[in-house]
């Protein structure tokens, strides 16, 4: 597994990929409390994108 991939994604026991929501760390002062709260936790990558992510995980390129 590529190091860049392993830093950003986690694979669950059932094979789904989890990722962190974007824009959590920087420029939070101009975001509302609801936006900040909704970005907590991880989200699951959709099945449509799963093939591309798995190709990147193993080969390092997307065809």
Number of C-alpha atoms within 10 A of each C-alpha: 11 11 8 10 15 11 9 11 18 16 12 10 7 6 8 14 20 17 15 16 13 10 11 15 7 7 8 12 8 6 10 9 10 8 12 14 10 10 14 12 10 14 12 15 15 11 10 8 9 13 12 13 17 16 13 16 18 11 10 13 11 11 5
